[in-house]
Amino acid sequence: MDNQQLLMFKGWFIDSYPECKDYLDLTYFDVEKNTFLSKCSYNPDSGNAAKVLKIAFGSWQHQQAKVEELQKRVEAALELMQKPVIVGEPAKYVCARFKEIEQALKGEGCQ
């Protein structure tokens, strides 16, 4: 994970759970392990904060993957929409174009 994504997650976490923003102060992000860890093993709050952040981080990553997949679908549909439609083109070709766009938005045929 790059630093920008980590900052995006932290911003999302603070906006979504303002009552838990102190959890970020009790933990640190271990880049090698790709997870949040407790800063102080003697402080149970720090351990609990790390657990909460691990769960939230996993959920956030899952949602980001969905967003990226949807972005790919939209880009594929937009690319198809850039193809010119010829005036007077038979209706079956226009319908086929719409079908291609529909498939791109559903994620079919755009891998």
N, C-alpha and C positions, 0 to 999 in steps of 0.2 A: 504494500500500500504506500502510495506517495504522501508527502506532507500535505498537499492540497486536499486529498480525500480525508485525511485525519482531521484537518481543520473544518471541513464540511460536516463531518460526523459530530464533532464537538459542538459546532454551531447548532446543528439540528437537535442534539441532546439538550442543550441549554434552553432552546426555544420550546421544545416539547415537554421537558421535565424541569422547569425552573427551580422547583423545590429540591431537586437532587443535584444541582450544579456543583455543589461542594465535593461531590464524588470525584470530579476530575482532579481536584487538588489532593485527594487521598491516594491517587493512583498514578501510574505512568504507563505509556504505551511501549511495549517491547517490540521493536521492529522485526527482530529475528523470529520471535514466536507469533507475531502478528496478533497480539492480544494485550489486554490491559492487565497489569499486575499491581499488587498492593505495594505501596511505598514503605509501609511499616508492618512487619509481620506480627508485632506485639499489639497492634491496635486492631481489635475485631471490626471496627467500623471501616477500616481500610480494606480488609478482606471482603467484607460484604459489598463495599462500593465496587471493588474489582469484579465481583460476581455479577452485579447488576449491569455494569458496563460491558462485560463480555456478552451477556444476553442481548442487550440493546445493540451492541456493535454487530453481532451476528444477524439480527433482524434487519438492521440498516443495510448491511451488505447484500442481504437477500433482496430487499426492495430496490437497491441500486442496480442489481443485475436485471431485474424486471424493467426498470426504466431504460436501461441501455438496450434491451431487446426491443422495447417499443420504439425507441428512437431509430433503430435499424429498420424496423417495419415501415415507419413513416417516411424515412429517407428513400426506401425502395419504392413506395407508392408515389412519392413526389417525382422520382426519376421517371417512372412510367407516365406520369401526367405531363411531363415535359415533351413527350413525343407528340409531334403535330397530328392533329386530326384533320383530315382533308374534307373540305365541304363537299357534300354529295357522296361521301364514302358510304357504302352499303351498311345498313343498320346492324347486320350481323358482326361486322368488324368493330363498330363502335361498342356494341354489347360485349364483345370479346375483350376490348380494352378495359371496360369497367370491371369485368370478371378478373382480369389480371391485377387491377388495382385492389379489388376486394381480397384476392388471395395474398397479395403483399401485406395488406393490413392485418390479415389473420396469421401471418407468419408462414404461409404455405408457398413454397416455391421461391423463397428469397434467401435461402441459406447459401 
